[in-house]
Amino acid sequence: MTTAFFSHDDCMKHDMGPEHPESPARLAAIISYIADTGIAEKLDWVRPEEITRDQLLSVHPESYLQQLDMMQPMRGRVFTDPDTAMMPDTLRAARLAAGANIQAVDMVMSSQVTNAFICARPPGHHAERTKSMGFCFYNNVALAAMRTLNFHHLDRVAIIDFDVHQGNGTVDIVSGDERILMCSSFQHPLYPHSHVHRQADNIVNIPIEAGCSSEEYRKRVEAGWLKRLNAFKPQVILISAGFDAHRLDPMAELNLETEDYRWLTETLASVANEHSNDRIISTLEGGYHLKALAESVNAHLDVLSSV
């Protein structure tokens, strides 16, 4: 059994501008670093295919998909919000990132691989059901969740989001769905300044103040997540893996180290071992300091590939 690593060169063609933090260099830094450390040789590399329209419709309505299609320019860039730009290659990249999540679910659920990591962009967790924002167009982790529930007929799916920015889009989509338990940690107050207060019983939020120590962060995550996760007994764990709570990241003010991401992954792998037959699908969200991002993803993959 192995860890599938989903990557596609066309995800690097989406480019929101030379000064934009969510850049193609993020994927290049990860892939180069894991090649240097040797982790890449332990992975089952998969070139994803685009998500289908029907699969997108499990989360996003046709009117929203048509809106994105109409907005995508033939040349140049069009902004869907002040932070989020589309260019000619954007939706192809977004469909590949979303498609990778669907394929990862299928491979893990059919026991072709133990777990999976999607190294693709654009990210997804800020995309609401009918709204693109925060560098996101399709909500990748929500699409993965619907695949596990509607196609593979699972009863209980956990979504874990440890990005430094709260996954408002995922909350918007899954709030109130008792088949899904969503646990997230994020700096507060910070973008997106919404969905912080619990919307429904299936949402477990852990707001973290700026400057919080690594030790305190671990204590809050253990206290906030583990009892709920173990009581829920998820049949699969989906991770919105943002690495921008790292102390070097320019987008926020938390103090996590690379080893904290190793600890997070080990903690979730232990829950998956207990309840989920080791099934984990992790998808890249944020992380904007290239060295810290690459090192943190490497630690994440080191744990996943050792299960």
C-alpha positions in Angstrom: 0.0 0.0 0.0 1.3 3.5 -0.9 0.6 7.2 -0.8 -0.7 8.6 -4.0 0.7 12.0 -5.0 -1.4 13.9 -7.5 0.3 16.6 -9.6 -0.2 18.1 -13.0 2.0 20.7 -14.9 -1.1 22.6 -16.1 -1.9 23.6 -12.4 1.2 25.8 -12.7 -0.2 27.7 -15.7 -2.8 29.4 -13.6 -1.0 32.7 -12.7 -2.6 35.6 -10.9 0.4 37.9 -11.4 4.0 38.3 -10.4 3.3 39.7 -7.0 0.5 37.4 -6.1 1.3 35.0 -3.1 -0.7 32.1 -4.6 1.8 31.5 -7.3 3.0 28.6 -9.5 6.2 28.6 -7.6 4.4 27.0 -4.6 4.0 23.7 -6.5 7.5 23.9 -8.0 9.1 24.4 -4.5 7.3 21.4 -3.1 8.1 19.1 -5.9 11.8 20.1 -6.0 12.1 19.7 -2.2 10.6 16.3 -1.9 12.8 15.1 -4.8 15.9 16.3 -2.8 14.8 14.6 0.4 13.9 11.3 -1.3 10.3 11.3 -0.2 9.2 11.5 -3.8 10.5 8.0 -4.5 8.2 6.6 -1.9 5.1 8.0 -3.6 2.8 6.7 -6.3 2.7 9.7 -8.7 -0.7 10.2 -10.4 -1.5 12.7 -13.2 -5.1 13.7 -12.6 -7.9 14.3 -15.0 -10.4 17.1 -15.0 -13.5 16.9 -12.8 -16.7 16.4 -14.8 -19.5 18.8 -14.9 -21.8 16.4 -13.1 -19.3 16.0 -10.3 -19.0 19.7 -9.9 -22.8 19.9 -9.6 -22.7 17.8 -6.4 -21.5 21.1 -4.7 -21.9 24.1 -7.0 -25.1 25.0 -8.9 -25.1 25.2 -12.7 -25.7 29.0 -12.5 -22.4 29.5 -10.6 -20.5 27.2 -13.0 -21.8 29.2 -16.0 -20.9 32.4 -14.3 -17.2 31.3 -14.0 -17.2 30.0 -17.5 -18.4 33.3 -18.8 -15.9 35.3 -16.8 -12.8 33.4 -17.9 -10.9 35.7 -20.3 -9.4 34.8 -23.6 -6.3 36.9 -22.6 -5.2 39.0 -19.6 -6.8 38.7 -16.2 -10.3 39.2 -14.7 -10.7 39.6 -10.9 -13.6 37.7 -9.3 -12.8 39.5 -6.0 -10.0 41.8 -5.0 -7.7 38.8 -4.2 -8.7 36.3 -6.9 -8.0 36.5 -10.6 -8.9 34.4 -13.6 -6.8 34.1 -16.7 -7.1 31.8 -19.7 -5.6 28.8 -18.0 -7.4 29.2 -14.6 -10.5 26.9 -15.0 -8.5 24.1 -16.6 -6.2 24.2 -13.5 -9.2 24.4 -11.1 -10.9 21.4 -12.8 -7.6 19.4 -12.5 -7.3 20.2 -8.8 -10.9 19.3 -8.2 -10.6 16.2 -10.4 -7.5 15.1 -8.4 -9.6 15.1 -5.3 -12.3 12.9 -6.9 -9.7 10.5 -8.2 -7.9 10.4 -4.8 -11.1 9.4 -3.1 -11.8 6.7 -5.6 -8.3 5.3 -5.3 -8.3 5.3 -1.5 -11.8 3.9 -1.3 -11.0 1.1 -3.7 -7.8 0.3 -1.7 -5.5 1.0 -4.6 -3.5 3.2 -2.2 -3.6 3.8 1.5 -3.9 7.6 1.4 -3.3 10.5 -0.9 -2.0 14.0 -1.2 -3.1 16.4 -3.9 -0.3 18.8 -4.8 -2.4 21.1 -7.0 -3.7 24.6 -7.3 -5.8 26.7 -7.2 -6.9 25.9 -3.6 -10.5 25.5 -2.7 -11.6 25.9 0.9 -12.7 29.6 0.6 -15.0 28.8 -2.4 -18.6 28.9 -1.2 -21.4 27.1 -2.9 -22.1 30.1 -5.2 -19.1 32.4 -4.6 -15.4 32.4 -5.6 -13.0 34.1 -3.2 -9.7 33.9 -1.4 -7.8 32.4 -4.4 -10.5 29.7 -4.7 -13.0 28.7 -7.4 -14.2 25.2 -6.7 -14.3 23.8 -3.2 -12.0 20.8 -3.6 -12.5 19.2 -0.2 -16.3 19.6 -0.2 -16.3 17.9 -3.7 -14.2 15.0 -2.2 -16.6 14.7 0.7 -19.6 14.5 -1.6 -17.8 11.8 -3.6 -17.3 9.7 -0.5 -21.0 10.1 0.6 -22.9 10.0 -2.7 -20.8 7.6 -4.8 -19.1 5.4 -2.2 -22.1 5.6 0.2 -20.2 6.3 3.4 -22.1 7.4 6.5 -19.5 9.5 8.3 -16.8 11.7 6.8 -14.5 14.0 8.7 -13.0 17.2 7.2 -10.0 18.6 9.0 -8.9 22.1 8.0 -5.6 23.4 9.6 -5.1 26.3 7.3 -4.4 29.6 9.1 -7.4 31.1 7.4 -10.8 29.6 8.2 -12.4 27.5 5.4 -15.5 29.6 5.2 -16.5 28.0 1.9 -16.4 24.5 3.3 -18.5 25.6 6.3 -21.0 27.3 3.9 -21.4 24.0 2.1 -21.3 21.3 4.8 -22.9 23.2 7.7 -25.8 21.1 9.1 -24.9 17.9 7.1 -24.8 15.4 9.9 -22.8 13.0 7.8 -19.9 15.3 8.0 -17.9 16.5 11.0 -15.7 19.5 10.2 -12.9 20.4 12.6 -10.8 23.5 11.9 -8.2 25.7 13.5 -7.4 29.2 12.3 -6.1 32.6 13.4 -8.8 34.9 14.6 -9.4 37.7 13.8 -8.1 37.2 10.2 -9.5 36.8 6.7 -12.1 35.8 5.7 -13.8 37.3 8.9 -16.9 35.1 8.5 -18.3 31.8 9.6 -16.2 31.9 12.8 -19.1 31.2 15.2 -20.3 27.7 14.9 -23.1 27.4 12.3 -24.3 24.0 13.3 -23.4 21.1 15.6 -21.2 19.4 12.9 -18.8 22.4 12.8 -16.0 22.5 15.4 -14.1 25.8 15.2 -10.9 26.5 17.1 -10.1 30.2 16.8 -6.4 31.0 17.6 -5.1 34.4 18.5 -2.1 35.9 16.9 1.2 34.9 18.5 -0.1 31.7 20.0 2.7 29.3 20.8 3.2 25.9 19.3 2.6 24.2 22.6 -0.6 26.1 23.3 -1.8 25.3 19.7 -1.3 21.6 20.2 -3.2 21.7 23.5 -6.2 23.4 21.9 -6.3 21.1 19.0 -6.2 18.0 21.2 -8.9 19.4 23.5 -11.1 20.6 20.7 -10.9 17.9 18.1 -10.0 14.5 19.4 -13.0 13.7 21.6 -15.4 14.8 18.8 -13.5 12.8 16.2 -13.3 9.7 18.2 -17.0 9.9 19.1 -17.9 10.5 15.4 -15.8 7.5 14.2 -15.2 8.8 10.7 -14.9 6.3 7.9 -12.5 8.5 6.0 -10.6 11.7 6.9 -10.3 14.5 4.4 -7.7 17.2 5.1 -7.6 20.8 3.9 -3.9 21.1 4.4 -2.9 24.7 4.6 0.7 25.3 5.8 0.4 29.1 6.3 0.2 29.0 10.2 4.0 28.4 10.0 5.9 31.2 11.9 7.7 32.2 8.7 4.6 32.6 6.6 4.0 36.2 5.5 0.2 35.9 5.4 -0.5 35.5 9.2 0.9 35.6 12.7 0.9 32.2 14.2 4.1 30.4 15.3 3.8 26.8 14.1 7.0 25.0 13.1 7.5 22.3 10.5 7.4 19.7 13.3 4.0 20.9 14.3 2.7 19.8 10.9 4.3 16.4 11.5 2.5 16.2 14.8 -0.8 17.2 13.3 -0.4 14.5 10.6 0.6 11.9 13.1 -2.4 12.8 15.3 -4.8 12.5 12.4 -3.2 9.3 11.1 -3.8 7.8 14.6 -7.5 8.7 14.4 -7.6 7.2 10.8 -5.9 4.1 12.0 -8.5 3.7 14.8 -11.6 4.4 12.8 -11.0 4.9 9.1 -8.9 1.9 8.0 -6.0 4.5 7.6 -7.9 6.3 4.8 -6.8 9.9 4.5 -7.1 12.2 1.5 -5.2 15.5 2.0 -5.4 18.5 -0.4 -3.1 21.5 -0.5 -4.6 24.8 0.5 -2.4 27.7 1.7 1.3 28.2 2.5 3.2 31.1 1.0 6.7 31.0 2.4 8.2 28.7 -0.2 10.9 27.0 2.0 8.5 26.6 5.0 5.8 25.3 2.7 8.1 22.7 1.1 9.5 21.5 4.4 6.1 21.3 6.0 4.6 19.3 3.1 7.6 17.0 3.2 7.0 16.3 6.9 3.3 15.7 6.1 4.2 13.3 3.3 6.8 11.5 5.5 4.1 10.6 7.9 1.5 9.6 5.3 3.9 7.5 3.4 5.0 5.6 6.5 1.5 4.4 7.4 
